[in-house]
Amino acid sequence: GANRGGKTGLFELANNGTLMLDEIGEMPVSMQTKLLRALQNREIMRVGGDKAIPVNVRIIAATNKDLLKAIKEHTFREDLYYRLNVVPIAIPPLRERREEIIHLANYFLDTYNRKYGKKIVIDEQVLKVMETYDWPGNIRELGNTVDYAAIMAVDGEITGACLPPTLTSNLGSKAAAVPLARRVAEFERREILKEL
């Protein structure tokens, strides 16, 4: 809001610290101009404010877009790219780091188990399926898949029947192709029995 004295923004809150700008490639060009000005001048002006405020902020920017291509398409400012591209760190997609999939899946499951006081485990066949899947949504997709499977788990184990349809096609003929409606009904029945 444009209060009389302005409102404390993220740059001011991050002064003498670090500001993480996720999905920087999605930022509109008009905002890129303002960001570049703040980075170059090391000062910002509050919305509704009338004086410049000096800031000392380290920026970490992340994107899954090809910013060099975006520069050619005039959707990302070249000067901002070079201002941000001081220490580039390229993190390969999950499909190129298959050895990490099982560790990450177990991490997400441990988090789920602690959060809900459960003791669910993942079947070995499911772990193999997870290793062979390409994970176009990367780690977010893996985390959501583990949460989904843990919710659908029967008898404390994530089996092929607990996986979402995107992964069950990788199970081949051994898939316990349980329709979603049936899995939801089983989950609801277990929860009702627990409450009773």
C-alpha positions in Angstrom: 0.0 0.0 0.0 1.1 3.6 -0.7 1.2 4.8 2.9 2.2 8.4 3.5 5.8 7.4 4.6 5.9 4.4 2.3 5.9 0.7 3.2 9.0 -1.4 4.1 9.7 -3.6 1.2 11.8 -6.7 0.6 15.0 -4.8 -0.3 14.8 -2.8 2.9 14.0 -5.8 5.0 17.0 -7.6 3.5 19.4 -4.7 4.1 22.8 -6.1 5.0 21.6 -9.6 4.2 20.5 -11.7 1.3 17.4 -11.5 -0.9 16.3 -14.6 -2.9 14.6 -13.8 -6.2 13.0 -17.0 -7.4 11.8 -17.4 -11.0 13.6 -14.2 -12.0 13.0 -15.1 -15.7 9.3 -14.6 -15.2 9.7 -11.0 -14.0 8.1 -8.4 -16.3 10.5 -6.1 -18.1 9.1 -3.0 -16.3 10.0 -4.6 -13.0 13.4 -5.7 -14.3 14.2 -2.0 -15.0 13.3 -1.1 -11.4 15.4 -4.0 -10.1 18.4 -3.0 -12.2 18.2 0.6 -10.9 18.1 -0.7 -7.3 21.1 -2.9 -7.9 23.2 -0.3 -9.7 22.4 2.6 -7.4 22.3 0.5 -4.2 19.2 2.4 -3.1 15.5 2.1 -3.2 12.5 4.3 -2.8 9.5 3.1 -0.8 6.1 3.0 -2.6 4.6 6.3 -1.7 7.9 7.5 -0.3 9.8 10.7 -1.2 13.4 9.9 -0.3 16.0 7.3 -1.5 17.0 4.7 1.1 20.5 3.2 0.8 20.6 -0.7 0.8 23.3 -3.2 0.9 21.8 -6.5 -0.4 23.3 -9.7 -1.7 21.0 -11.1 -4.5 20.5 -14.8 -5.2 18.4 -15.2 -8.4 17.0 -18.5 -9.7 15.3 -19.5 -12.9 14.6 -22.5 -15.0 14.5 -20.4 -18.2 17.3 -19.9 -20.7 18.0 -16.2 -20.0 20.3 -15.8 -23.0 17.4 -17.0 -25.2 15.0 -14.6 -23.3 17.5 -11.7 -24.0 17.3 -12.5 -27.7 13.5 -12.6 -27.5 13.5 -9.2 -25.6 11.8 -10.6 -22.6 14.8 -10.2 -20.3 17.1 -7.3 -20.0 20.7 -8.0 -21.0 22.2 -5.5 -18.6 20.3 -7.1 -15.7 21.5 -10.5 -16.8 25.1 -9.4 -16.6 24.5 -7.6 -13.3 23.1 -10.8 -11.8 25.3 -13.3 -13.5 28.3 -12.9 -11.2 28.6 -16.5 -9.8 26.4 -18.7 -11.9 25.5 -22.1 -10.5 23.9 -24.5 -12.9 21.9 -27.3 -11.1 21.0 -30.1 -13.5 17.5 -31.4 -13.6 16.6 -34.4 -11.4 16.6 -36.8 -14.5 20.3 -36.1 -14.8 20.9 -36.8 -11.1 19.1 -40.2 -10.7 21.4 -41.3 -7.9 19.8 -38.6 -5.7 16.2 -39.6 -6.3 16.0 -42.4 -3.7 17.7 -40.1 -1.1 15.3 -37.3 -1.8 12.2 -39.5 -1.8 13.2 -40.9 1.6 13.9 -37.4 2.8 10.4 -36.2 1.8 8.9 -39.4 3.3 10.8 -38.8 6.6 9.4 -35.2 6.6 5.9 -36.5 6.0 6.2 -39.2 8.7 7.5 -36.7 11.3 4.8 -34.2 10.4 1.9 -36.7 10.8 3.4 -39.1 13.3 3.4 -42.0 10.8 5.8 -44.8 10.0 5.3 -45.3 6.3 8.0 -47.0 4.1 8.5 -47.1 0.4 8.4 -50.5 -1.5 11.6 -51.3 -3.4 9.8 -51.6 -6.7 8.4 -48.1 -6.2 11.9 -46.8 -5.6 13.0 -48.4 -8.9 10.1 -46.7 -10.7 11.0 -43.4 -9.2 14.5 -43.8 -10.4 13.5 -44.4 -14.0 10.9 -41.6 -14.2 12.1 -38.3 -15.8 10.6 -35.9 -13.2 9.7 -33.0 -15.5 8.6 -31.1 -12.4 12.0 -31.8 -10.7 12.2 -31.9 -6.9 8.8 -30.2 -6.4 7.1 -33.0 -8.4 9.0 -35.7 -6.4 8.0 -34.1 -3.1 4.4 -33.9 -4.1 4.4 -37.5 -5.4 5.8 -38.8 -2.1 3.1 -36.8 -0.2 0.4 -38.2 -2.5 1.7 -41.8 -2.2 2.0 -41.5 1.6 -1.6 -40.4 1.8 -2.7 -43.3 -0.4 -0.5 -45.8 1.5 -2.2 -48.9 2.9 -0.7 -50.8 5.8 2.2 -48.3 6.2 3.8 -49.1 2.9 3.9 -47.1 -0.4 3.3 -49.6 -3.2 2.6 -49.2 -6.9 -1.1 -48.8 -6.1 -0.3 -45.6 -4.2 1.4 -43.8 -7.0 -0.2 -41.2 -9.2 -1.1 -42.1 -12.8 1.9 -40.3 -14.2 4.2 -42.9 -12.6 2.0 -46.1 -12.7 2.6 -46.3 -16.5 6.2 -47.1 -15.6 5.2 -50.1 -13.5 4.3 -52.1 -16.5 2.2 -55.3 -16.1 3.1 -55.6 -12.4 1.1 -52.4 -11.6 -1.6 -52.9 -9.1 -3.9 -50.6 -11.2 -6.2 -49.5 -8.4 -8.6 -46.8 -9.6 -8.2 -43.5 -7.8 -11.8 -43.6 -6.5 -11.1 -46.9 -4.9 -7.9 -45.6 -3.3 -9.6 -42.6 -2.0 -12.4 -44.7 -0.6 -9.9 -47.0 1.2 -8.1 -43.9 2.6 -11.4 -42.5 3.9 -12.4 -45.8 5.4 -9.1 -46.1 7.3 -9.4 -42.5 8.6 -13.0 -43.0 9.7 -12.0 -46.3 11.5 -9.2 -44.5 13.3 -11.5 -41.8 14.5 -14.1 -44.4 15.7 
